[in-house]
Amino acid sequence: MNIIIVFVFGFFGGISRYQLNQYLPKIADFPLATLLINLAGCYLFTFLIKNVLGAKNVHQKLILGIGTGFIGAFTTFSSFMLDSEILYLNAHYLALTLYVFLSIFGGLGMAMLGMAHGRKLVSHD
């Protein structure tokens, strides 16, 4: 049953990523869409999964579906690596450095922000 839950939620997470990628602005060779999607995923995961849904005693299968399924498919490490390789192979070293830096440290920052916002929301309930 868990596999089906992850599959269904993952389908919608992947479709959401694809659609959002189509509508986000393109900036030359810089992979802005992947960066923004991954940063949003870092925030959403800690905000929803680590705080809000857990504190609300939401069923574990729903948490699995949203966290592993939807957010797991919405964000993508493989696209991050592919985008990084393309920037490297095209000798866009400044863009590569900025992209990797923003992905890693921005991801950590968004995760901490999501955690803080989630804790604040939960503590007010």
N, C-alpha and C positions, 0 to 999 in steps of 0.2 A: 504493500500500500504506500509506503514512503517513497518508493521510486516513482509511482504514478503522480503523487503530490508534487515532487520535485520537477518532474517532466512537465506537468501542466503549468505550474507557476513559472518554470524556466522558459517555456514557450512564450508566455506573455512578456517576460523580462527581456528576452532576446528580440522580440518584435518591437518592444518599446525602445530599446537601444537603437535598432535599425532605423525606426521612424524618426527618432530624435536626431540621429546622425544626419538624416536627410535635410532637416530643417535648420540645424545650427549653421552659423556663418562659416565660410571657408576663409582661411587666412593663408594664402600662398601654400607652402608645403607644411605648415605647422599643423599638427593633428589636434586642433582645438576641440573638436567634438569628443574624441576619446578622452581627452583630459577632463573636460567638464562632466561627462557622464561618469567617469571613475571617481571624481571628487564628490559628486552628488551621491553616488553609491556609498562612499565612505561615511558621509554624514547620515544618510538614511539607515544604514545598517546599525550604527551605534545608537542613533536616536530611537529607532523603532524596536529593534531586536534586543539590544542590551538594556533598554530602559522601559519604554512605554508598554510594549506587549508583555514583557515578563512581569512587570509590576501589576498589570491588569489581569494576571492569571489567564491569559489567552491560551487556548489549547496548543500543546506542543506541535501538533501536526500543522497548524496554521503558521506557527513561528518557523517551522522547517520549510514550508512552502514559500513564505515571503522572504526569509533570510537566504537559505541555500538556493531555492528555486528562482524566485523573481530577481532579487538583488544580485545573486551569483551570476545569473545570465545577463542581467542589465550591465554590470561592470565586466571588464574583460582584461585580464593580464596579458593574454595572447595578443590582443590588438595593441596594447602598450608596447610589447616587445617588437612586434612587426613595425609599428610606426617608428620606434627607436632605430631599428635596423635600416629602414628606408632613409631616415635622416642621416645616419652614419654613412651609408653607401653613396649618398648624394653629396657628401662632404658639407652638410649643413651642421657643423659642429656647435655653433652658438645656439641654434634652435634645439639641437639634441640635448645640450647641457641644460638649457632652460626647461625643456619638456620633462626630462628626468627629474630635475630638481623640484619643479612644481608638482609632478606626479607623486613623488615620495613625500616631500615635506608638506605639500598642500593636502595630500591624503591623510597624513597624520594630524594636521591641523583641523581638517574637516571632521575627522573621527572624534577628536577631542571636543570640538564644538557641538557635534551631535550628542556626545555623552553629557556635556554640560547642560544643553537644552533639555535633553530627556530627563535628567535628574531634577532639574528645576520644575519641569512640568509635573513629574510624578510627586514631588514633594508638596506641591500645591493642592493635590487631590485629597 
